[in-house]
Amino acid sequence: MGIAGRGRIAYVNGRKVEPVEGSMAWDTWFLEDNQVKTWIINSVSSDIQPLILRKKTVRDMWVILGHMYGQKKRKVRVYQLMMDVCSLRQGTRSVAEFYAALKSKWEDLDYHSDLTWKCPQDQLQYMTKEWENRVFLFLSGLNDDFENIRSQILNSDESFSIEDVYARVEAEEQRKLVSSDRKGEEQSAFVSRASIGSSCSSRKCTHCKKLGHTVDFCWDLHPEKKNGRGRPSGSKHRSSVTGPGDRKASFSVEQLRELRAYLSQGDGGQTKKSDDVLDKVEEDISTEAHELGKKEEDVSPMVTEQEGYTESQSYFFIG
């Protein structure tokens, strides 16, 4: 290819004959012939160089090389290529890399083919059959992950070219990659949630030997944190009182006491009725706080330092 690209192929095939020595044409021929001889000598291995080094012309070199390695080398090369093509498998390659490797072998086989066709129709039929076999070789070399698309192509009544088959398989590969990426993200999110949940349960108190908290938040050592469950102090039970129209209003104990003082300034009978209602609400709040404390004693403490504060609410209805 390098010799032909430089316009010197005529020296190799013998079309550029040696002119009469001493003429202007001979000087040019001698210069260019020696250039090609240098290219050939530099391109062969060192054990072959002594066999052609002292040949007079490029043509003489090429004839010797042809006799020594032409037909014999061609058969060996074709045999090697056929073995490589039949044993080639996708393995860890992508579909594009596997197809490129196969196509390179096929092009080498076509280069070494010396068939001479007399009928163009016979040549067309032969090439059609040859490319059909190459489609089978490509499909058989794919990994088992592509069994579905392989079955679809083989069971189809339509005849596909090698380019069409490659496009279909490559599209299936891209679909699998997108699907696997999505599954990987879901698994990562699941592992993250599982690790967050297990981080709390893996905590163990060195005092009570229970899981779910550390000694800094142990209720046995810090009973003041029991009602707040590790929340900031000052949390207050609030009562939601349902009034007319099913609208709910939330009151703390201190607000109820202020309301009682305000109502005591009004009518005596109405104040007595209001006091009864407020007494009932305060009693319910106290009962709720007591029951909540009993429930918390039965629950294993699961307290974290990052836990936010949410006010406990209870609802009472005035009839």
Residue pairs with C-beta under 8 A, 6 or more apart in sequence:
2 39
2 43
3 9
3 11
3 12
3 36
3 39
3 40
8 32
8 35
8 36
10 16
11 32
11 33
11 36
11 57
11 58
11 59
12 36
12 58
12 59
12 62
13 59
13 62
14 59
16 29
16 32
16 33
18 26
18 29
18 33
18 57
19 25
19 26
19 29
20 26
33 57
33 58
36 58
37 55
37 57
37 58
37 61
40 52
40 58
40 61
40 62
41 49
41 52
41 53
44 52
44 65
48 65
51 64
51 68
52 61
52 64
52 65
55 61
55 64
74 112
74 114
77 108
77 112
78 109
78 112
81 105
81 108
81 109
81 112
82 109
84 105
85 102
85 105
85 106
85 109
85 137
86 137
88 98
88 101
88 102
88 105
88 137
88 141
89 98
89 141
89 143
90 98
90 141
90 142
90 143
91 98
91 143
93 101
94 173
95 142
95 146
95 166
95 169
95 170
95 173
96 170
98 138
98 141
98 142
99 138
99 166
99 170
102 134
102 137
102 138
102 141
106 134
117 123
117 126
131 161
131 162
132 159
134 162
135 160
135 161
135 162
135 165
138 162
138 165
138 166
138 169
139 150
139 153
139 154
139 165
139 169
142 150
142 169
145 176
146 169
146 172
146 173
148 172
149 168
149 169
149 172
150 169
153 160
153 165
153 168
160 168
200 212
200 302
200 304
201 211
201 212
202 211
203 211
203 212
203 213
203 214
204 210
204 211
204 214
205 211
205 213
205 214
205 215
205 218
206 214
206 215
207 215
207 218
207 220
207 221
208 218
208 220
210 300
210 301
211 300
212 300
212 301
212 302
212 303
213 301
213 302
213 303
215 221
216 222
217 225
217 230
217 301
217 303
217 305
218 301
219 225
219 226
219 301
224 233
225 303
226 293
226 296
226 297
227 235
227 289
227 292
227 293
227 296
228 235
229 296
229 301
229 303
229 307
230 301
230 303
230 304
230 305
230 307
231 307
231 309
231 310
232 309
235 309
235 311
235 312
236 252
236 253
236 254
236 311
237 252
237 253
237 285
237 288
237 289
237 292
237 312
237 314
238 250
238 251
238 252
238 311
238 312
238 313
238 314
239 250
239 251
239 252
239 256
239 281
239 284
239 285
239 314
239 315
239 316
240 248
240 249
240 250
240 251
240 313
240 314
240 315
240 316
241 248
241 249
241 251
241 281
241 316
241 317
241 318
242 248
242 315
242 316
242 317
242 318
243 249
243 318
248 315
250 313
251 259
251 281
253 282
253 285
256 278
256 281
256 282
259 278
260 274
260 275
260 278
263 270
263 271
263 274
263 275
263 278
264 271
264 275
277 318
280 316
281 316
284 314
284 316
285 314
288 314
292 312
